[in-house]
Amino acid sequence: MRKIVAGLFISLDGVVESPQKWHFPYFDGELAEVVGAQMAGSDTMLLGRHTYEEFAAYWPNPEARAQDMAPYMNDTPKHVVTTTLDTATWQNTTLVKGDVTAHLTELKRRPGTNISVTGSPTLVRCLLRDGLLDELHLTIHPVVVGGGKRLFDDGTGHLPLTLLASRTLTSGIVYLTYGRA
């Protein structure tokens, strides 16, 4: 069975919002390898509505420095969990409405590699709460952002996890992989 794997850039103070504003000083060849391995290990994307809207506005015509990632982002099948969108304009997109658990369970049973969640912190929290997320990959940046949406808030509840792997990059980033406990 396929796994649902979430990967997030996160600051030391837990902020996941707008990483484009604070993570690029740390983006080097080593981090590119980490991101590339996550992309290579998946053939399907799972997104929340907010991340989908940001990606759909950017990836069809990205700036020059992101051109190498554009084929993956545009061509990979995308499933968007939403209660508000009625149509999807970005190619290869399926809207997931109604029984999300049933849809994702069926998606995990299909042949293929991992189902990758990029960004989408609200979706990640829901997947963790509902026992649907198999792995959580956190790329912890050595910076305190000071404000913004955090991955976990006071309403998250108790979520025991098990550390599966850890790696320290030369930039000071710590790359952690957690699974369900």
C-alpha positions as CSV (number, residue, x, y, z in Angstrom):
1,M,0.0,0.0,0.0
2,R,1.2,3.5,-0.8
3,K,2.1,6.0,1.9
4,I,1.0,9.5,2.4
5,V,4.1,11.5,3.2
6,A,4.1,15.2,4.2
7,G,7.1,17.5,3.8
8,L,7.3,20.9,5.3
9,F,9.8,23.7,5.7
10,I,9.6,24.9,9.3
11,S,11.4,27.4,11.4
12,L,12.8,26.9,14.9
13,D,9.7,28.6,16.3
14,G,7.4,26.3,14.4
15,V,6.3,28.6,11.6
16,V,5.4,27.0,8.3
17,E,3.7,30.0,6.7
18,S,5.4,31.8,3.7
19,P,8.7,29.8,3.7
20,Q,9.6,31.7,0.5
21,K,10.3,34.7,2.7
22,W,12.8,32.9,5.0
23,H,14.1,29.6,3.7
24,F,16.0,30.6,0.5
25,P,19.2,31.6,2.3
26,Y,19.5,28.0,3.4
27,F,18.6,26.4,0.0
28,D,21.8,24.8,-1.3
29,G,22.7,21.7,-3.1
30,E,22.3,19.5,-0.1
31,L,18.8,20.8,0.6
32,A,18.0,20.4,-3.1
33,E,18.9,16.7,-2.8
34,V,16.5,16.3,0.1
35,V,13.7,18.0,-1.8
36,G,14.6,16.1,-5.0
37,A,14.5,12.8,-3.1
38,Q,11.0,13.6,-1.8
39,M,9.8,14.4,-5.2
40,A,11.4,11.3,-6.8
41,G,9.7,9.1,-4.2
42,S,6.2,10.2,-5.1
43,D,4.0,10.2,-8.1
44,T,0.9,11.9,-6.7
45,M,0.4,15.2,-4.8
46,L,-2.1,15.9,-2.1
47,L,-2.8,19.5,-1.3
48,G,-5.0,21.7,0.8
49,R,-7.0,24.5,-0.9
50,H,-4.7,27.4,0.2
51,T,-1.5,25.6,-1.0
52,Y,-3.3,24.5,-4.2
53,E,-4.3,28.1,-5.0
54,E,-0.7,29.4,-4.4
55,F,0.8,26.6,-6.5
56,A,-1.8,26.9,-9.3
57,A,-1.0,30.6,-9.6
58,Y,2.8,30.1,-9.7
59,W,3.8,26.8,-11.2
60,P,2.3,27.0,-14.7
61,N,4.8,29.9,-15.4
62,P,7.5,29.8,-12.7
63,E,10.5,32.1,-12.5
64,A,13.8,30.9,-14.0
65,R,15.3,29.5,-10.8
66,A,12.3,27.1,-10.5
67,Q,12.1,25.9,-14.1
68,D,13.7,22.5,-13.3
69,M,10.9,21.6,-10.8
70,A,8.0,22.8,-13.1
71,P,7.5,19.6,-15.0
72,Y,7.0,17.6,-11.8
73,M,4.7,20.2,-10.3
74,N,2.6,20.6,-13.4
75,D,2.5,17.0,-14.7
76,T,2.0,15.1,-11.4
77,P,-1.6,14.2,-10.6
78,K,-2.9,16.4,-7.8
79,H,-5.7,15.8,-5.3
80,V,-7.0,18.8,-3.5
81,V,-8.9,18.5,-0.3
82,T,-11.5,21.3,-0.2
83,T,-14.9,22.3,0.9
84,T,-15.0,25.5,-1.0
85,L,-13.6,25.0,-4.5
86,D,-16.0,23.9,-7.3
87,T,-13.5,23.8,-10.2
88,A,-9.8,23.2,-10.6
89,T,-8.0,25.1,-13.3
90,W,-4.5,23.6,-12.8
91,Q,-3.8,20.6,-15.0
92,N,-4.1,17.1,-13.6
93,T,-6.1,18.2,-10.6
94,T,-8.9,16.3,-8.8
95,L,-11.0,17.9,-6.1
96,V,-11.6,15.8,-3.0
97,K,-14.9,16.7,-1.3
98,G,-17.1,14.7,1.0
99,D,-15.6,11.6,2.5
100,V,-11.9,12.5,2.5
101,T,-11.0,9.3,4.4
102,A,-12.6,7.0,1.8
103,H,-11.0,8.9,-1.1
104,L,-7.5,8.8,0.5
105,T,-7.9,5.1,1.5
106,E,-8.8,4.2,-2.1
107,L,-5.9,6.4,-3.4
108,K,-3.5,4.6,-1.1
109,R,-4.6,1.3,-2.5
110,R,-3.9,2.3,-6.1
111,P,-0.6,1.2,-7.6
112,G,2.2,3.7,-7.5
113,T,4.7,5.4,-5.1
114,N,4.2,7.8,-2.3
115,I,1.5,10.4,-2.1
116,S,3.2,13.7,-1.3
117,V,1.8,16.5,0.8
118,T,3.7,19.7,0.3
119,G,2.9,22.6,2.6
120,S,-0.8,22.4,3.5
121,P,-0.4,22.6,7.3
122,T,-4.1,22.5,8.1
123,L,-4.4,19.3,5.9
124,V,-1.3,17.8,7.6
125,R,-2.8,18.3,11.1
126,C,-6.1,16.7,9.9
127,L,-4.3,13.8,8.4
128,L,-2.3,13.2,11.5
129,R,-5.4,13.5,13.7
130,D,-7.3,11.0,11.6
131,G,-4.4,8.5,11.4
132,L,-4.0,8.9,7.6
133,L,-0.5,10.4,7.5
134,D,2.2,7.8,7.3
135,E,5.3,10.0,7.5
136,L,6.0,13.6,8.5
137,H,9.2,15.1,7.0
138,L,10.3,18.3,8.7
139,T,13.1,20.4,7.3
140,I,13.8,22.6,10.4
141,H,15.6,25.8,9.4
142,P,17.9,27.5,11.9
143,V,15.9,30.7,12.0
144,V,13.3,32.2,14.3
145,V,10.7,33.8,12.1
146,G,8.8,35.5,15.0
147,G,5.3,35.2,13.7
148,G,3.1,33.4,11.3
149,K,1.1,30.2,11.1
150,R,2.6,27.3,12.9
151,L,2.3,23.6,12.1
152,F,0.9,22.8,15.5
153,D,-1.3,25.0,17.7
154,D,-3.1,24.6,21.1
155,G,-6.0,22.8,19.5
156,T,-3.8,20.1,17.9
157,G,-4.1,17.6,20.7
158,H,-1.9,14.7,21.7
159,L,-0.1,13.1,18.6
160,P,2.6,10.6,19.5
161,L,5.1,10.1,16.8
162,T,8.3,8.0,16.3
163,L,11.5,9.4,14.9
164,L,12.4,7.3,11.9
165,A,15.4,9.2,10.6
166,S,17.4,12.4,11.2
167,R,20.1,14.2,9.3
168,T,21.9,17.5,9.9
169,L,22.8,19.5,6.8
170,T,25.9,21.7,6.6
171,S,23.6,24.8,6.5
172,G,22.4,24.0,10.0
173,I,19.0,22.6,8.8
174,V,17.9,19.5,10.6
175,Y,15.9,17.1,8.5
176,L,13.6,14.8,10.6
177,T,11.4,12.0,9.5
178,Y,8.6,10.9,11.8
179,G,6.1,8.1,11.6
180,R,3.0,7.3,13.6
181,A,3.8,5.8,17.0
